[in-house]
Amino acid sequence: MLIQSRIMNKETTGSILKIGMIAFLMVMFMAVAASADVDSGSVEIVNESGANDIFDSIQAAINAAEDGDTIVVNEGTYKESLSITKEGLTIQGMDQDNVIIDASDKSGYAISVEASNVSLESFTLVGTGDQTHGYGIKVGPESNGILIYDISVKDSQRTAIDLHGVSDALVKDVHVFGVASGNGIAVTDSEDVVIDGAVTDSNAWGGIALYTSGNYVDAGIRNIAIINCLFSNEQNGIYLHDSADAGENAFVDISIIDNAFNNNSIQISTINKDKIPSYVSDINFNDLAEENTFDLSVVVLDEESKIKVPVIFSSIQDAIGAAEAGDTIEVSEGTYNDDLTIDKASLTIRSLSGPAETTIMGATVKVAADDVTIDGFTIDNEGGERVVGPGSTSNTTIKNNVLVNSMRGIQGDWYGIPADLTILNNVFKRSMGLLELRVCLIY
């Protein structure tokens, strides 16, 4: 296990906060490109006098380094946790896959950063087993000008990358997965942060979370960009949580663009301090739905076809639960695995792309409210007893659907006798069709 630290020219770091976020990112990437190669087998710090010192741990090199130094870490597994308190320090691994910092048998933070203009680059971090303080990379308050690049964090007990009270940071091309209790990436009370190209997978609470805590940046989040990221197998892809009840000031200038969401329970949401969906930001959810890619997308619309509930769901039933009487639930193309109980009056559930592109698999749809419309789905009952079962309701409309693989396509009195049932322009396949309908119109 070999480590080399070389003094780099950090003249630009003093002006980072003055020249703005874009210039900051350029400076940090230039520093990455300028790092010197290290021969395998050498572990050294090269200081201004040219003297070399040999170390067998990263923390030992950090302790001996001066502000502005670059520590280059050769391939190997380093069983340690790190504390960084020196300004302008760079920890640069030679290769993400083959430089492993293993803190699994340590307590506390795996890597703690309490300094500005720090860069962490190109290694894999295995988190600690500490269930209370076991964060992966923890960047503390007023640690500004942070670069976290080309890093994988796995098996962290708490959030893998946590920024709290930070200004000017870039988190780029990171892979965070397997967090036991927390998020892949969390940003709290911070401003001017870019998260670009992150991949999150199977973290307990979500992929990326933005929080207010009431301690920094006027109790809010400012100027955050989340771009080109992939979120998979998360409880929440992205969520914004106004824990401090900052209201309209909670989240300002938030950009979420060109991200992909796959197999998440909820794709994107904003919630208040009580964890109830609420508009606590200036985010336009209609824009979010158009500017990102979702394997599944279900939204609740108001009378003006604007997204009413600030959540992009993956489940039709979850959207029904969040809707109110008179709302419209719009379902984008995809295959959904939902049994549905529609218990809100005057609810319209419609597909955006029609039955050829929008399928509900294994479903039985129970209508338990008046004035419900179901429009534009393929509903595959997979050999069950009925596809749609209107109950003791009135003015149910079932139209433009393909109902397949069921003993009964529509059974009108299974849950009670419906009145004024309209069945319009539906196709029945591998089904006995219509049974036990009373007081209905069939077109």
C-alpha positions in Angstrom: 0.0 0.0 0.0 1.8 3.1 -1.3 1.0 6.7 -0.9 2.8 9.8 -2.3 2.0 13.4 -1.6 3.3 16.2 -3.8 2.8 19.9 -3.3 0.6 21.3 -6.0 0.2 25.0 -7.0 -3.1 26.1 -5.3 -2.8 29.8 -6.2 -6.3 29.8 -7.6 -8.0 28.4 -4.5 -8.2 31.8 -2.8 -10.4 33.2 -5.6 -12.7 30.2 -6.0 -15.6 31.7 -4.1 -15.2 35.0 -5.9 -15.2 33.8 -9.5 -18.4 31.7 -9.2 -19.5 28.2 -9.5 -18.6 27.5 -13.1 -15.0 28.8 -12.8 -14.7 26.8 -9.6 -15.5 23.5 -11.3 -13.0 24.3 -14.1 -10.3 25.0 -11.6 -10.9 21.8 -9.7 -10.8 19.6 -12.8 -7.6 21.3 -14.0 -6.1 20.3 -10.7 -7.1 16.7 -11.3 -5.5 16.7 -14.7 -2.3 18.2 -13.4 -1.6 15.5 -10.8 1.7 13.7 -11.3 2.1 10.0 -11.9 3.4 7.8 -9.1 5.6 4.8 -9.6 4.3 1.6 -8.0 6.3 0.9 -4.9 6.8 4.5 -3.8 5.2 6.2 -0.8 6.3 9.7 -0.2 5.6 13.3 0.4 7.6 15.7 -1.7 7.8 19.1 0.0 9.2 22.4 -1.3 12.7 21.5 -0.3 12.5 18.2 -2.2 12.7 16.0 0.9 10.8 12.8 0.6 9.0 11.0 3.4 7.6 7.4 3.3 4.2 6.5 4.8 2.2 3.3 4.9 -1.2 4.9 5.6 -3.2 7.7 4.1 -3.9 9.3 7.5 -0.1 9.4 8.2 0.4 11.3 5.0 -2.4 13.7 5.8 -0.9 14.4 9.2 2.5 15.2 7.6 1.1 17.2 4.7 0.8 20.9 4.5 -2.1 23.0 3.2 -2.4 22.7 -0.6 -0.6 19.4 -0.9 -1.7 16.5 -3.1 -1.6 13.0 -1.7 -1.5 10.3 -4.4 -2.6 6.9 -3.3 -1.4 3.8 -5.1 -3.4 0.6 -5.6 -4.1 -1.4 -2.5 -6.5 -1.7 0.4 -6.1 0.7 3.3 -7.9 -0.3 6.4 -8.5 3.0 8.0 -10.8 6.0 8.4 -9.6 9.5 7.5 -9.9 13.0 9.1 -9.0 15.9 6.9 -8.6 19.3 8.5 -6.0 20.9 6.3 -7.0 23.5 3.6 -6.6 22.7 0.0 -5.7 19.1 0.4 -6.2 16.6 -2.4 -6.5 12.8 -1.8 -6.1 11.2 -5.3 -6.3 7.5 -5.9 -4.6 6.0 -8.9 -7.7 3.9 -9.8 -11.2 3.8 -8.4 -11.5 0.0 -8.6 -8.1 -0.8 -7.1 -7.7 1.8 -4.4 -9.9 0.8 -1.6 -10.3 2.6 1.7 -11.9 0.0 4.0 -13.3 1.5 7.2 -15.7 -1.4 7.9 -14.1 -2.2 11.3 -13.9 1.5 12.3 -16.4 3.7 14.2 -17.6 7.2 13.4 -17.2 8.8 10.0 -15.3 6.9 7.4 -14.0 10.2 6.0 -14.5 13.5 7.8 -13.7 16.7 6.0 -13.5 19.9 8.1 -11.6 22.2 5.7 -12.1 24.1 2.5 -10.9 23.5 -1.1 -10.5 19.7 -0.4 -10.6 17.2 -3.3 -11.3 13.5 -3.0 -10.8 11.5 -6.2 -10.7 8.0 -7.7 -11.1 5.4 -5.0 -13.6 3.1 -3.4 -14.8 3.6 0.1 -16.2 0.9 2.3 -18.3 2.5 5.1 -18.0 1.9 8.8 -20.3 -0.3 10.9 -21.2 2.5 13.2 -25.0 2.6 13.2 -25.2 6.1 14.8 -22.3 8.0 13.2 -21.3 5.7 10.3 -21.5 8.2 7.5 -19.3 7.5 4.4 -17.9 10.9 3.5 -19.1 13.6 5.9 -18.3 17.2 4.9 -18.9 19.6 7.8 -20.2 23.1 8.0 -18.3 25.9 6.2 -16.1 23.5 4.4 -16.3 25.2 1.0 -14.9 24.6 -2.4 -15.3 20.7 -2.2 -14.7 18.3 -5.1 -15.7 14.6 -4.8 -15.0 12.9 -8.1 -14.9 9.3 -9.4 -15.6 7.7 -6.1 -17.6 4.6 -5.1 -19.1 4.4 -1.6 -20.6 1.1 -0.5 -22.0 -0.6 2.6 -22.2 2.6 4.6 -24.4 2.4 7.7 -25.6 6.0 7.3 -25.6 8.4 4.3 -22.8 7.6 1.9 -21.9 11.3 1.0 -23.2 14.0 3.3 -22.8 17.7 2.8 -23.9 19.9 5.6 -23.6 23.7 5.6 -21.4 23.7 2.5 -20.9 26.3 -0.2 -19.4 25.6 -3.7 -19.2 21.9 -4.2 -19.1 19.5 -7.1 -20.0 15.8 -6.6 -19.3 14.1 -10.0 -19.3 10.5 -11.3 -19.8 8.9 -8.0 -21.5 5.5 -7.3 -23.3 5.2 -4.0 -25.1 2.0 -3.0 -26.2 -0.2 -0.2 -26.7 2.4 2.6 -28.3 0.6 5.5 -30.0 3.7 7.1 -29.8 6.9 5.1 -29.5 8.2 1.6 -26.9 7.8 -1.2 -26.2 11.5 -1.1 -27.6 14.2 1.3 -27.2 18.0 1.1 -28.4 20.1 4.0 -28.5 23.9 4.4 -26.0 24.3 1.5 -25.7 26.5 -1.6 -24.0 26.3 -5.0 -23.7 22.5 -5.2 -23.6 20.5 -8.5 -24.3 16.7 -8.5 -23.4 15.4 -11.9 -23.4 11.8 -13.2 -24.1 10.2 -9.9 -25.3 6.6 -9.8 -27.4 5.6 -6.8 -28.7 2.1 -6.1 -30.6 0.4 -3.2 -30.1 2.9 -0.4 -32.5 2.7 2.5 -34.2 6.2 2.3 -33.4 7.4 -1.2 -30.9 8.3 -3.9 -30.5 12.0 -3.2 -32.1 14.0 -0.4 -32.0 17.8 0.1 -32.8 18.9 3.6 -33.3 22.1 5.6 -32.1 22.1 9.2 -32.4 25.7 10.2 -28.7 26.1 11.0 -27.0 27.4 7.8 -27.8 29.3 4.6 -30.8 31.0 6.1 -32.4 27.7 6.9 -32.6 26.7 3.3 -31.0 25.2 0.2 -29.9 27.5 -2.7 -28.7 26.9 -6.2 -28.5 23.1 -6.4 -28.2 21.3 -9.7 -28.8 17.5 -10.1 -28.0 16.5 -13.6 -27.2 13.3 -15.6 -27.7 11.0 -12.6 -29.2 7.5 -12.5 -31.5 6.4 -9.6 -32.4 2.7 -9.3 -34.1 0.5 -6.7 -34.6 3.4 -4.3 -37.5 4.2 -1.9 -37.2 7.7 -3.2 -35.2 8.7 -6.3 -34.9 12.3 -5.2 -36.7 14.0 -2.3 -36.7 17.5 -0.8 -37.5 17.6 2.9 -38.2 20.9 4.6 -37.3 19.6 8.1 -36.8 23.2 9.4 -40.3 24.3 8.2 -38.6 27.1 6.2 -41.6 27.3 3.8 -41.1 29.4 0.7 -37.5 29.9 1.5 -36.7 26.2 1.9 -35.5 25.4 -1.6 -34.6 28.1 -4.2 -33.1 27.7 -7.7 -33.2 23.9 -7.7 -32.4 22.3 -11.1 -33.2 18.6 -11.8 -32.5 17.8 -15.4 -31.5 14.9 -17.7 -31.7 12.3 -15.0 -33.0 8.7 -15.3 -35.2 6.9 -12.8 -35.7 3.1 -12.7 -37.6 0.9 -10.3 -38.0 3.4 -7.5 -41.0 3.4 -5.2 -41.3 7.2 -5.6 -39.4 9.0 -8.3 -39.3 12.6 -7.1 -41.1 14.4 -4.2 -41.1 17.4 -2.0 -42.3 17.0 1.6 -42.8 19.3 4.6 -41.5 18.8 8.1 -44.2 16.3 8.8 -43.2 14.3 5.7 -46.4 15.2 3.9 -46.2 16.1 0.2 -46.1 19.9 0.0 -44.9 22.6 -2.4 -41.8 23.7 -0.4 -39.8 24.9 -3.4 -40.0 26.8 -6.6 -39.7 23.5 -8.6 -42.1 23.1 -11.5 -43.2 19.5 -11.4 -44.6 19.7 -14.9 -41.1 20.6 -16.1 -39.6 17.8 -14.1 -41.8 15.3 -15.8 -40.6 16.5 -19.2 -36.9 17.1 -18.5 -36.1 13.7 -16.9 -36.7 10.0 -17.9 -38.8 7.7 -15.9 -39.5 4.0 -16.3 -42.9 4.7 -14.6 -44.5 8.0 -14.0 -47.9 8.8 -12.4 -49.0 12.3 -11.5 -52.1 13.9 -9.9 -53.4 16.8 -12.0 -55.7 19.7 -11.1 -58.5 21.1 -13.2 -55.9 23.1 -15.3 -53.8 19.9 -16.0 -51.1 21.2 -13.7 -49.4 18.7 -11.3 -51.3 19.3 -8.0 -49.5 16.9 -5.7 -45.7 17.5 -5.7 -44.8 13.8 -6.3 -44.0 11.8 -9.4 -45.2 8.4 -8.3 -44.4 4.9 -9.7 -47.6 3.4 -8.4 -51.1 4.2 -9.6 -52.6 3.2 -6.3 -50.2 5.6 -4.4 -51.4 8.4 -6.6 -55.0 7.5 -5.9 -54.2 7.7 -2.2 -52.8 11.2 -2.6 -55.6 12.5 -4.8 -58.7 14.3 -3.9 -62.2 14.1 -5.3 -62.4 15.6 -8.8 -58.7 15.2 -9.6 -57.2 13.5 -12.7 -54.5 10.9 -12.4 -52.3 10.8 -15.5 -50.3 7.6 -16.1 -47.3 7.6 -18.5 -46.4 4.6 -20.7 -45.0 1.6 -18.9 -46.1 -1.6 -17.2 -47.6 -1.2 -13.7 -48.2 -3.9 -11.2 -51.1 -2.6 -9.2 -54.4 -3.8 -7.8 -56.5 -0.7 -7.8 -59.2 0.4 -5.4 -60.7 3.7 -6.6 -62.4 5.3 -3.6 -62.3 9.0 -4.5 -65.4 10.5 -6.2 -65.2 12.1 -9.6 -61.7 10.7 -10.2 -60.4 10.3 -13.7 -57.6 7.8 -14.3 -56.2 8.0 -17.8 -53.2 6.9 -19.7 -51.1 9.4 -21.6 -50.2 7.1 -24.4 -53.1 4.7 -24.7 -53.5 0.9 -24.1 -50.8 -0.1 -26.6 -48.2 1.5 -24.4 -49.7 1.4 -20.9 -50.4 -1.9 -19.1 -51.6 -2.7 -15.7 -50.5 -6.3 -14.9 -52.2 -8.8 -12.6 -54.8 -6.2 -11.7 -58.3 -6.2 -10.4 -59.8 -2.7 -10.5 -62.4 -2.1 -7.8 -64.5 1.0 -8.3 -65.8 2.2 -4.9 -66.8 5.8 -5.6 -69.2 7.6 -7.9 -68.4 9.4 -11.1 -65.1 7.5 -11.8 -63.6 7.2 -15.3 -61.0 4.6 -16.4 -59.6 5.5 -19.7 -56.9 4.1 -22.0 -55.2 1.0 -20.5 -54.5 -2.6 -21.2 -55.5 -4.3 -18.0 -54.2 -7.9 -17.8 -55.9 -9.9 -15.0 -53.5 -12.8 -15.6 -56.3 -15.4 -15.3 -58.1 -13.9 -12.4 -61.9 -13.7 -11.9 -62.5 -10.2 -13.1 -60.7 -7.2 -14.5 -63.0 -4.3 -13.5 -65.6 -4.6 -10.7 -67.8 -1.6 -10.3 -69.4 -1.6 -6.9 -72.7 0.1 -5.6 -71.7 3.2 -7.5 -73.2 5.5 -10.1 -71.9 7.1 -13.3 -68.8 4.9 -13.8 -67.2 5.2 -17.2 -64.9 2.4 -18.6 -63.6 3.4 -22.0 -60.8 2.9 -24.5 -59.4 -0.1 -22.6 -58.2 -3.5 -23.6 -59.3 -6.1 -20.9 -57.5 -9.4 -21.1 -56.9 -12.8 -19.4 -59.9 -12.9 -17.1 -62.9 -15.1 -16.5 -65.0 -11.9 -16.5 -63.9 -8.7 -18.2 -66.3 -6.5 -16.3 -68.5 -7.9 -13.5 -70.9 -5.2 -12.5 -72.4 -6.6 -9.3 -69.5 -8.3 -7.6 -69.0 -5.5 -5.1 -72.7 -4.2 -5.3 -75.0 -3.2 -8.1 -73.8 -0.2 -10.1 -76.1 2.4 -11.7 -75.5 4.4 -14.9 -72.5 2.3 -16.0 -71.0 3.4 -19.3 -68.8 0.9 -21.2 -67.4 2.6 -24.4 -64.9 1.4 -27.0 -63.3 -1.4 -25.0 -61.7 -4.6 -26.4 -62.1 -7.9 -24.5 -59.4 -10.6 -25.2 -59.2 -14.1 -23.7 -62.1 -13.2 -21.5 -65.8 -14.1 -21.1 -66.5 -10.4 -21.6 -69.4 -8.8 -19.7 -71.3 -10.4 -16.9 -74.1 -9.3 -14.5 -74.4 -5.7 -15.7 -77.5 -3.7 -14.6 -78.6 -0.3 -15.7 -75.7 0.3 -18.1 -74.9 1.8 -21.5 -72.7 -0.3 -23.8 -71.3 1.3 -27.0 
